[in-house]
Amino acid sequence: MSAGALAAVTTTLLATPSPGGEGLAGLWEQVTTPQPAPERMTVLVVGAVVLAALAVPFVWHLLRHGLTIVHEAAHAAVAVLAGRRLSGIRVHSDTSGLTVSRGRPRGPGMIATVAAGYPGPAVLGVAAAWLLSRGYALGVLWLLLLVVVLVLLQIRNWYGLWAVLVSGVALVVVTLWAPAQLQTVVAAGLTWFFLLGAPRAVLEMQVQRRRVRRRGGRDESDAGLLAGLTHVPAIVWVGVFLVLCGALLAVGGAWLLAAWTVA
């Protein structure tokens, strides 16, 4: 798909009017108006459902695409902040992804870019939990939609385009037409998904690394790339990712649960 077509799709998504709203003013009012909170038990059940889904291989493989989109978005965002030139993003059917940027092949900027991927979903989850703790469920959905749109503009393969568009359309439907209570539950579910899915992805990376090493292959995981850039063993980077994602899960989970103190 050409850049012009992608821009047209993006403009259509963002320009879709929201029910009851009057342009950007109406949209801003909706985003900044706290949503009705569900019972704490509802949030706990949603978290338990997400945790169970992550344990089912088929479901995890399907949901993993959403995590990959955010993973690659984190690579891309840090690459731009580090002064690198972003060349494109790819998302593959095996749930792997690739973000290509141009700049110095070594140094702090490259290290930060590579290191950003696995913590990225957890950071987004913490941001979403913070918004939810203040009642801004619709703000969470629009934040996620913004991430999807920005990734859409950089997608460079057809499967990735399909995966991002499906994610975007699902978010648009919930954001614009779902009842407020359902929006809150979906926002909570997506927040749990990013918080719980981030450490799950790190563990999956370590399993894949072990398989590659047994076959005598080259470790091209983020941890392996960081080992080559920093001379710090890859297993240390795996540990760093796990600790960081675990800490973010604790913080985000606390915010998410603290939000619903009243039934």
C-alpha positions in Angstrom: 0.0 0.0 0.0 1.3 3.4 -0.9 2.0 6.2 1.6 -0.9 8.2 0.2 -3.4 5.3 0.7 -2.1 4.8 4.2 -2.6 8.5 4.9 -6.1 8.3 3.5 -7.0 5.3 5.8 -5.6 7.1 8.8 -7.5 10.3 8.0 -10.7 8.3 7.6 -10.2 6.7 11.0 -9.5 9.9 12.8 -12.2 11.9 11.0 -15.0 9.4 11.9 -17.5 11.4 14.0 -18.3 10.1 17.4 -22.0 9.7 18.5 -23.2 12.7 20.3 -20.0 14.6 19.7 -19.5 17.9 17.8 -16.1 17.7 16.1 -12.9 17.9 18.1 -14.6 19.7 21.0 -17.1 17.0 21.5 -14.4 14.3 21.2 -12.2 16.1 23.8 -15.1 16.4 26.2 -15.8 12.6 25.9 -12.1 11.7 26.4 -11.7 13.9 29.5 -15.0 12.8 31.1 -14.5 10.0 33.6 -16.3 6.8 32.7 -18.5 4.8 35.1 -16.4 2.3 37.1 -17.2 -1.4 37.2 -17.0 -3.3 40.5 -13.6 -4.3 41.6 -14.6 -8.0 41.2 -15.3 -7.3 37.5 -11.8 -5.9 37.0 -10.3 -9.0 38.8 -12.4 -11.3 36.6 -11.2 -9.5 33.5 -7.6 -9.9 34.7 -8.1 -13.6 35.4 -9.6 -14.1 31.9 -6.7 -12.3 30.3 -4.2 -14.4 32.3 -5.9 -17.6 31.4 -6.0 -16.6 27.7 -2.2 -16.0 27.8 -1.7 -19.5 29.0 -3.5 -21.1 26.0 -1.0 -21.5 23.1 -3.5 -20.8 20.3 -5.1 -17.8 21.9 -1.7 -16.5 22.9 -0.5 -16.8 19.3 -3.5 -14.8 18.1 -3.2 -12.1 20.8 0.5 -11.9 20.4 0.1 -9.9 17.2 -1.2 -7.0 19.3 1.8 -7.2 21.6 4.1 -7.3 18.6 2.6 -4.1 17.2 3.3 -2.2 20.5 6.7 -3.9 20.7 7.7 -2.5 17.3 6.1 0.8 18.1 8.4 1.1 21.1 11.5 0.4 19.0 10.3 3.0 16.5 9.5 5.7 19.1 12.9 5.3 20.8 14.7 5.2 17.5 13.2 8.6 16.5 13.9 10.1 20.0 17.5 8.9 19.7 17.9 10.8 16.4 17.7 7.8 14.1 15.8 7.8 10.8 12.9 5.4 10.8 12.7 3.2 7.6 9.7 1.1 8.4 8.0 -1.6 10.5 7.1 -5.2 9.6 4.8 -7.6 11.5 4.9 -11.2 10.4 2.4 -14.1 10.7 4.6 -15.9 13.2 4.1 -12.9 15.5 7.7 -11.7 15.0 8.3 -8.2 13.9 11.1 -5.9 12.6 11.7 -2.2 12.9 14.4 -0.8 10.6 16.1 2.5 11.4 19.1 4.2 10.0 21.9 5.8 12.0 25.0 4.7 13.8 25.2 0.9 14.1 26.5 1.1 17.7 26.3 3.5 20.6 23.7 4.6 23.1 21.1 5.4 20.5 21.2 1.9 19.0 21.3 0.2 22.4 18.2 2.2 23.6 16.4 1.4 20.4 16.9 -2.3 20.7 16.2 -2.4 24.4 12.9 -0.6 24.1 10.9 -3.4 22.5 10.1 -5.8 25.3 9.4 -3.2 28.0 7.3 -1.2 25.6 4.0 -3.0 26.1 4.5 -2.8 29.9 5.1 0.9 29.8 2.0 1.4 27.7 0.1 -0.8 30.2 1.3 1.4 33.1 0.2 4.5 31.2 -3.2 2.9 30.6 -3.5 1.9 34.2 -2.8 5.4 35.3 -5.5 6.8 33.1 -8.0 4.1 34.2 -7.2 4.9 37.9 -8.6 8.4 37.1 -11.6 7.1 35.2 -10.4 7.9 31.7 -11.3 4.6 30.0 -12.1 6.3 26.7 -8.7 8.1 26.9 -7.0 4.7 27.1 -8.8 3.5 23.9 -7.9 6.7 22.0 -4.3 6.3 23.2 -4.2 2.8 21.8 -5.8 3.9 18.6 -3.2 6.6 18.2 -0.4 4.0 18.6 -2.1 1.9 16.0 -2.4 4.8 13.5 1.3 5.8 14.0 2.4 2.2 13.3 0.0 2.0 10.3 1.9 4.9 8.7 5.2 2.9 8.9 4.0 -0.6 8.0 6.0 -2.0 5.1 4.5 -5.5 4.5 1.0 -6.8 3.6 0.5 -9.1 6.6 1.5 -6.3 9.0 -0.9 -4.0 7.2 -3.7 -6.5 7.7 -2.9 -7.1 11.4 -2.7 -3.3 12.2 -5.9 -2.5 10.3 -7.8 -5.3 12.1 -6.6 -4.0 15.4 -7.5 -0.4 14.4 -11.0 -1.3 13.2 -11.7 -3.2 16.4 -10.6 -0.2 18.5 -12.6 2.2 16.4 -15.8 0.1 16.9 -15.4 0.0 20.6 -14.3 3.6 21.0 -17.0 5.1 18.9 -20.1 2.9 19.4 -19.7 0.6 22.4 -21.6 1.5 25.6 -19.5 3.3 28.3 -19.5 0.4 30.6 -18.2 -2.0 27.9 -15.6 0.6 26.9 -14.3 0.5 30.5 -14.2 -3.3 30.6 -12.4 -3.4 27.3 -9.9 -0.8 28.4 -9.2 -2.7 31.6 -8.8 -6.0 29.6 -6.3 -4.4 27.2 -4.4 -2.9 30.1 -4.1 -6.2 31.8 -3.1 -7.7 28.5 -0.1 -5.4 28.1 0.9 -5.7 31.7 0.7 -9.5 31.8 1.7 -10.1 28.2 5.0 -8.2 28.5 6.7 -10.7 30.9 5.1 -13.6 29.0 6.8 -12.4 25.8 10.2 -12.2 27.5 9.8 -15.8 28.7 8.9 -16.8 25.2 12.0 -15.1 23.8 14.2 -17.0 26.2 12.6 -20.3 25.2 13.2 -19.5 21.5 16.8 -18.5 22.3 17.4 -21.9 23.8 16.0 -23.6 20.8 18.2 -21.6 18.5 21.3 -22.4 20.5 20.6 -26.1 20.5 20.4 -26.0 16.7 23.6 -24.0 16.5 21.9 -21.0 15.0 22.6 -17.3 15.5 20.8 -15.6 18.3 19.0 -12.7 16.7 16.7 -11.9 19.5 16.7 -8.4 21.2 18.7 -9.9 24.0 21.2 -11.4 21.6 21.6 -8.1 19.7 22.1 -6.2 22.9 24.8 -8.7 23.9 26.6 -7.9 20.7 26.2 -4.2 21.3 27.2 -4.1 25.0 29.2 -7.3 25.6 26.8 -8.0 28.4 25.6 -11.6 28.2 22.2 -12.1 26.6 20.8 -13.9 29.6 21.5 -10.8 31.7 19.4 -8.8 29.3 16.6 -11.3 29.6 16.8 -10.9 33.4 16.7 -7.1 33.0 13.6 -7.3 30.8 11.9 -9.7 33.2 12.6 -7.5 36.3 11.5 -4.3 34.5 8.3 -5.8 33.1 7.6 -7.4 36.5 8.0 -4.1 38.3 5.8 -2.3 35.7 3.2 -5.0 36.2 3.2 -4.5 39.9 2.8 -0.7 39.6 0.2 -0.9 36.8 -1.7 -3.6 38.6 -1.8 -1.6 41.8 -3.1 1.4 40.0 -5.7 -0.6 38.1 -7.1 -2.3 41.2 -6.9 0.9 43.3 -9.2 2.6 40.8 -12.3 0.6 41.7 -12.7 1.0 45.4 -16.4 1.5 45.2 -18.8 -1.1 43.9 
